Amino acid sequence: MKQIIEKFIQYLRYERNVSPDTIREYRRDIQQFDAFLTPPGEKAPPLGEIDHRIVREYVASMYDRKLERASVARRLASLRTFFKFCVREKLTAQNPARLVATPKLPKRVPRVLTAEELNGFLDSLGSGAAKDKSKRARKPTARSEEEAKVILKRDRAILELLYASGLRVSELVGLDLGEIDRRGQMLRVLGKGRKERVVPYGGKAQTALEAYWPVRDEILAHPRTKAAPEAVFLNHLGGRLTDRSVHMLVRKYSRLANVNWDMHPHSLRHAFATHLLADGADLRAIQELLGHVSLSTTQRYTQASIRQLMEVYDKAHPHA
């Protein structure tokens, strides 16, 4: 089984051009299924003997462990892809995971920040509203204050660009200098499935980036780790910024701005799409900008836009 899993991973990497993060998820999901098949002291059944009943038992075991429906659905989808590969390679005659129903997931319409809320948040960066008032905060030194100002310029460029372009976090941290057209204010983005698209960004993001470039040069002049000179966004050591760091900085600034939002990087992507739609952008154009394969994925933002419209109506109309 382990050899088959490795062959499957190679197929994902070299034939499907799947992103490294997605490959890690597939590997983990299939390895967990393999562990379920081989409890201590027992041999795993041959691949050809795995049927839908075994897959159903695996799904039941996930529910017994109190896993969320979304996690169960994702792991079942991984199994379907794995067995589809096995059928293609003639390792088995059927795809047993196809006969197991996917758990029904609630349709969640994300709460999207209004343009006024988001503009206020971005404009507050660096002001008194964005100073850490925590009791545990260390007393700032002249050096730490200077470093904070330097990092703030980088963070502002990140937040402005996320909102201006609707990038996924992985796309943002994967950006290289050669993929930015500064004069034309365009990005060449490598999205899911290694699909390339071109995305514009606006004047505020351009201003924030222009303020960041000298900071970037300063970081690269004295790297404290293996430098990533091709990367657009660097950590304070000079290496490429990670997804986790971007998640942390978004939460940090939403906390410092004292806003009661469940804010994360994808919030800015949601806002990008919803605000474009509210201002009359075509749904197909938004699909292209976001890099969605399916239009149905993009249509979630119409639901968010309608919900916001109804909230405004309920608050403003005298007969609501």
C-alpha angles and dihedrals in degrees: 000000000000091000091050090050091052090049089051091051091051089051091052093047102044106024103030096033090220117180119258092246092054091047090055090052093049091048092049093046095050093043090053090052089049089052089052090053093051111048115178113293095014135098122235115248117251113271092247091057095056106106137172092275091063091047090050090052088052091051090049090051090055091053089049087056089053095244117170117257090243091057092048091049092050094050091047089051089052090053091050091053091046095051091044086058091048091052090049090051089047090240090129136010099228144031103235093184090066090068093057116087119238114240113257110251124206114250103243119197107202119235103243123203115239120245089251093052093048095045090050090050094049093044090052093062109116093011127108089273090066099054119113109246094177116138088227093055112118120243104264120244125205089256095048091048091051091049090049091054090050093049091044090062090054093046093048090052089051095050094044092049094048090054095039096051107023092230123170113242092248089053092049096050090043093057116120127199092250090060095062121084099198096184095047093036092229134137128208103213130194104211137176115326088020089281114159125219137168119236129184125219131201141243098271092053089047091053091048091049092049089054090049100051095075089047090052091050090050092052092048092049090067109023118181094196137025101313124232101207092170094056120096097210119045134185119236090269094057099256127119113284115248132226090247092055091053091050089051096049093049090053091045095055094043088053093046091049086056094232122152096225130128088229126179134152092273088059088070091050090050090049092048092055097040095048091049090051092047090053092054105267116158115255092229091054091051089049090056093047093050094044094234116165093203126049089214089069091055092047090072086079092061087060091050091048093050091048091053091048090053092049090053090048093050092051098041109033114088092215097042 
